[in-house]
Amino acid sequence: MKLYSFQQSPKSRSVQAAAKHLGLSLDLAEVNLVALEQKSADFLQINPNGIVPVLVDGEKVVWETIAILVYLAQKASNTSANGELTNDRLVKNIQWLSWQIAELSPPIDKIIETMLVKVMHGNPGISGSEENSFEDERIREARTSSERVLGILNTHLEKNDYVTGSAIDIADFAIMSSLSNCDHAGIDLLSFSSIRAYRSRIRSLDAWASTCPPVEVGVMIVESDNLEGK
Ligand SMILES: N[C@@H](CCC(=O)N[C@@H](CS)C(=O)NCC(=O)O)C(=O)O
């Protein structure tokens, strides 16, 4: 199977980590998003949305992270390393995958986007100055929303090691991509102790650790997880 992906893309990493966990091997085809390769005519033939990740398995082309994760889980169902993807397990995963994309990600992404707009306006701090009051208000609202949804996850994880129960599954890898973005959005997870324990558990797994993208910091190349909050 071939995965069109980009090294710094959190969604590409979710798919890579899930595949590794499920024991499926992927050939990676790097699509350079900075060079806008995702908008090239050739790539648009593969995914008309012009975004990664995209999975190609023989004649089958699957885009959208949720669909790719479900495809991989179905492919790995009942193999020696994996249990059966029962209807109940599938529904639980789709519930948390939908929640991640519809509830968890949007406020976190909105903070990052609004912070970028502020940087473009030359005023990155939350200053309350008049020209930034619109962006500051947007950030405050999105922060309140993200804290509400993170609270839901935290409460769930007080009684469950992983979102679908006692074993890690595809939805956890998608949720991890949003949690990585919390650091970029400046969201403090200090008061969410069950989420922090969950994140540490997943970070210690080879499937997650081995798919960590490197980032340049000054003259050094470090693993991006090392830049994230503990
Ligand atoms: N809904 C898509 C979103 C995928 C997505 O946002 N991909 C980003 C990288 S993480 C991308 O390719 N961005 C390039 C662009 O927007 O041009 C999914 O869940 O797979």
The ligand as an SDF file (V2000), in Angstrom:
LIG
                    3D

 20 19  0  0  0  0  0  0  0  0999 V2000
  -10.3030   16.3210    6.0410 N   0  0  0  0  0  0  0  0  0  0  0  0
   -8.9780   15.9080    5.6790 C   0  0  0  0  0  0  0  0  0  0  0  0
   -8.0240   17.0330    6.0130 C   0  0  0  0  0  0  0  0  0  0  0  0
   -6.6030   16.6890    5.6080 C   0  0  0  0  0  0  0  0  0  0  0  0
   -5.6850   17.8890    5.8190 C   0  0  0  0  0  0  0  0  0  0  0  0
   -6.0440   18.8910    6.4620 O   0  0  0  0  0  0  0  0  0  0  0  0
   -4.4820   17.7740    5.2480 N   0  0  0  0  0  0  0  0  0  0  0  0
   -3.5200   18.8290    5.3350 C   0  0  0  0  0  0  0  0  0  0  0  0
   -2.2390   18.3250    6.0010 C   0  0  0  0  0  0  0  0  0  0  0  0
   -2.5300   17.7620    7.6760 S   0  0  0  0  0  0  0  0  0  0  0  0
   -3.1450   19.2460    3.9170 C   0  0  0  0  0  0  0  0  0  0  0  0
   -2.9330   18.4270    3.0550 O   0  0  0  0  0  0  0  0  0  0  0  0
   -3.0370   20.5610    3.6910 N   0  0  0  0  0  0  0  0  0  0  0  0
   -2.5920   21.0910    2.4370 C   0  0  0  0  0  0  0  0  0  0  0  0
   -3.5120   22.1450    1.8820 C   0  0  0  0  0  0  0  0  0  0  0  0
   -4.5170   22.4830    2.5320 O   0  0  0  0  0  0  0  0  0  0  0  0
   -3.2130   22.6230    0.7790 O   0  0  0  0  0  0  0  0  0  0  0  0
   -8.5930   14.6120    6.4200 C   0  0  0  0  0  0  0  0  0  0  0  0
   -9.0980   14.4370    7.5540 O   0  0  0  0  0  0  0  0  0  0  0  0
   -7.8400   13.7920    5.8840 O   0  0  0  0  0  0  0  0  0  0  0  0
  1  2  1  0
  2  3  1  0
  2 18  1  0
  3  4  1  0
  4  5  1  0
  5  6  2  0
  5  7  1  0
  7  8  1  0
  8  9  1  0
  8 11  1  0
  9 10  1  0
 11 12  2  0
 11 13  1  0
 13 14  1  0
 14 15  1  0
 15 16  2  0
 15 17  1  0
 18 19  2  0
 18 20  1  0
M  END
$$$$
